[in-house]
Amino acid sequence: MKEIKLLMEHIEDELEDAHTYAELALEYKEADPETAELFYKLSGEEMNHMNALHKAVVANIEDYRKKKGEPPEAMMAVYEYLHKRDIEKAEKIGVLQNMYKR
């Protein structure tokens, strides 16, 4: 299950970077539209990376189920907590990205 921990840590990194880039896109929107657009695109790319990592987490959990049955309750509780937190972060990033596109 160390793979899931590693993947979840990288999901958090991608979300932090996506948030930073979305904020920078908004900050530079008026002063430097070309740079702002770059930051906006980078934010989207980071979200794509996050989605790919999340798919890998889900695949790891499913693989565990196939080989060993239901994952330990404690492990799933941690996953559920982190997943919920990450969804909330992703929603905030989406708000920033939408603000940029207006």
QUIHU-V232936 format. One record per residue. N is the residue number from 1. PHI is phi in degrees with one decimal (none if undefined). BURIAL is b if it has 24 or more other C-alpha atoms within 12 Angstrom, else e. D_LAST is the distance of its C-alpha to the last C-alpha in Angstrom with 1 decimal. Layout:
n:N phi:PHI burial:BURIAL d_last:D_LAST
n:N phi:PHI burial:BURIAL d_last:D_LAST
This chain:
n:1 phi:none burial:e d_last:42.0
n:2 phi:-65.0 burial:e d_last:41.3
n:3 phi:-65.0 burial:e d_last:39.0
n:4 phi:-64.1 burial:b d_last:36.7
n:5 phi:-59.8 burial:e d_last:36.7
n:6 phi:-60.8 burial:e d_last:35.8
n:7 phi:-62.4 burial:b d_last:33.0
n:8 phi:-64.8 burial:b d_last:31.6
n:9 phi:-63.5 burial:e d_last:31.8
n:10 phi:-72.1 burial:b d_last:29.8
n:11 phi:-59.6 burial:b d_last:27.1
n:12 phi:-61.6 burial:b d_last:26.7
n:13 phi:-60.7 burial:e d_last:26.6
n:14 phi:-63.0 burial:b d_last:23.8
n:15 phi:-64.4 burial:b d_last:21.7
n:16 phi:-62.0 burial:b d_last:22.4
n:17 phi:-66.1 burial:b d_last:21.4
n:18 phi:-61.3 burial:b d_last:18.2
n:19 phi:-64.6 burial:b d_last:17.3
n:20 phi:-59.3 burial:b d_last:18.4
n:21 phi:-64.8 burial:b d_last:16.4
n:22 phi:-64.7 burial:b d_last:13.1
n:23 phi:-63.1 burial:b d_last:14.1
n:24 phi:-65.6 burial:b d_last:15.1
n:25 phi:-59.3 burial:b d_last:12.0
n:26 phi:-66.2 burial:b d_last:10.3
n:27 phi:-63.0 burial:e d_last:13.6
n:28 phi:-99.1 burial:e d_last:13.9
n:29 phi:-53.6 burial:b d_last:10.5
n:30 phi:-84.9 burial:e d_last:12.1
n:31 phi:-74.2 burial:e d_last:15.7
n:32 phi:-149.3 burial:e d_last:15.9
n:33 phi:-57.0 burial:e d_last:13.1
n:34 phi:-66.9 burial:e d_last:15.7
n:35 phi:-67.5 burial:e d_last:16.6
n:36 phi:-60.4 burial:b d_last:13.1
n:37 phi:-63.9 burial:b d_last:12.6
n:38 phi:-59.3 burial:e d_last:16.1
n:39 phi:-61.5 burial:b d_last:15.3
n:40 phi:-61.5 burial:b d_last:12.4
n:41 phi:-63.7 burial:b d_last:15.0
n:42 phi:-63.0 burial:b d_last:17.7
n:43 phi:-59.3 burial:b d_last:16.0
n:44 phi:-63.4 burial:b d_last:15.8
n:45 phi:-63.5 burial:e d_last:19.4
n:46 phi:-63.4 burial:b d_last:20.6
n:47 phi:-66.6 burial:b d_last:19.4
n:48 phi:-63.9 burial:e d_last:21.4
n:49 phi:-61.8 burial:b d_last:24.3
n:50 phi:-59.6 burial:b d_last:24.1
n:51 phi:-62.7 burial:b d_last:24.3
n:52 phi:-63.9 burial:e d_last:27.2
n:53 phi:-64.6 burial:b d_last:29.0
n:54 phi:-63.7 burial:b d_last:28.5
n:55 phi:-58.9 burial:e d_last:30.1
n:56 phi:-67.2 burial:e d_last:33.0
n:57 phi:-61.7 burial:b d_last:33.5
n:58 phi:-60.6 burial:b d_last:33.7
n:59 phi:-63.0 burial:e d_last:36.1
n:60 phi:-63.9 burial:b d_last:38.2
n:61 phi:-65.1 burial:b d_last:38.5
n:62 phi:-63.6 burial:e d_last:39.5
n:63 phi:-62.7 burial:e d_last:42.0
n:64 phi:-59.4 burial:e d_last:43.5
n:65 phi:-59.8 burial:e d_last:43.9
n:66 phi:-66.2 burial:e d_last:45.7
n:67 phi:-88.5 burial:e d_last:48.0
n:68 phi:-130.2 burial:e d_last:48.7
n:69 phi:92.1 burial:e d_last:47.5
n:70 phi:-62.1 burial:e d_last:45.1
n:71 phi:-63.2 burial:e d_last:43.6
n:72 phi:-56.2 burial:e d_last:44.9
n:73 phi:-57.5 burial:e d_last:43.5
n:74 phi:-64.0 burial:e d_last:42.7
n:75 phi:-63.7 burial:e d_last:40.7
n:76 phi:-68.8 burial:e d_last:38.7
n:77 phi:-65.0 burial:e d_last:38.1
n:78 phi:-65.2 burial:e d_last:36.7
n:79 phi:-58.4 burial:b d_last:34.5
n:80 phi:-60.0 burial:e d_last:33.2
n:81 phi:-61.9 burial:e d_last:32.4
n:82 phi:-64.9 burial:b d_last:30.6
n:83 phi:-62.7 burial:b d_last:28.7
n:84 phi:-61.6 burial:e d_last:27.5
n:85 phi:-60.8 burial:e d_last:26.5
n:86 phi:-67.0 burial:b d_last:24.6
n:87 phi:-62.3 burial:e d_last:22.8
n:88 phi:-62.3 burial:e d_last:21.7
n:89 phi:-64.2 burial:b d_last:20.5
n:90 phi:-62.1 burial:b d_last:18.6
n:91 phi:-63.2 burial:e d_last:16.8
n:92 phi:-64.4 burial:e d_last:15.8
n:93 phi:-65.0 burial:b d_last:14.6
n:94 phi:-58.8 burial:b d_last:12.5
n:95 phi:-62.5 burial:e d_last:10.9
n:96 phi:-61.8 burial:b d_last:10.2
n:97 phi:-62.8 burial:b d_last:9.0
n:98 phi:-67.0 burial:e d_last:6.5
n:99 phi:-60.8 burial:e d_last:5.4
n:100 phi:-63.4 burial:b d_last:5.5
n:101 phi:-72.9 burial:e d_last:3.8
n:102 phi:-72.7 burial:e d_last:0.0
